[in-house]
């Protein structure tokens, strides 16, 4: 049981000091390019969200088409006289 909790802690999210170290390393690596990298990352996220929204709209259209086809098929079935 000790191994699994240690393994979970190893793969967990970084804590306060770890984020500080990551930030310092990022500043050393990217330096003056860091604002450009941030802008690029922001644009990428916006494009990803647009893509996800487009996929959701397409799925909604297909669902509506299927529902419409099911209603038309139901209307076409012959009614038996009572």
N, C-alpha and C positions, 0 to 999 in steps of 0.2 A: 504494500500500500504506500510505503514511503517513496518508492521509485516513481509511481504515477503522479503523486502530488509534486514531486521535484520536476518531473518532466512537464507538467502543466505550467508550473511557475517559469520554467525555462522558455516555453513557447508563448507565454502571456504577453500582454501589452507592456511597453516600457513604462517605467515609473518617472518621477520628477527629474532625478539626476540623469537618467538615461536620455530623456528628451533634450536636456541641456547639452549633453555630449553630442547628440545627433545634430543639434542646431549649430554647434561650434564647428563640427566636421563639415557640415553643409556650407557654412560661411567660408571655410578654408578652401574647399574644393571649387565652389562656384564663384565666390568673391563678388565682383561687380556684375556678373551675369545673373545673379540670383533674382532680381526683379524681372528679367526677361523669362527666366525659367518659371517664375510664378505666373506671369501673364500667359505663357504657353499652356501651363497646367490648367489655368482657369478657362481658357478657350477650349481646351480638350474636354473639360467637364461639361461645358455648355453644349458642345456638339454632341456629346454622348447623351445628354438629357434630351436634346432634340430628336435624336435617333430613337430613343426609347419611347418618346411621345408618339412619333410616327408609327412605330410598331403597334403601340396600344390602339391608335386610331384605326389601323388596318384590321386588327383583330376585332374591334368593335363593328367595323363594316361587314366583315365576314359573318360574324354572329347575327347581325341584322338580316343579311341576305339569307342565311340558313333559316332563321325564324320566319321570314317572309315566304320562303319556299315551302316550309312546313304548313303554314296557314293556307297557301294556295292549294297544296295537295289535299288538305283536309276539306276544302271547299269543293274540290273536284270529285270526291268520293260520292257515288250515287246513294241517294237516300231510299231506303226500303219503305214502301207504302204501309201505313199502319192498319 
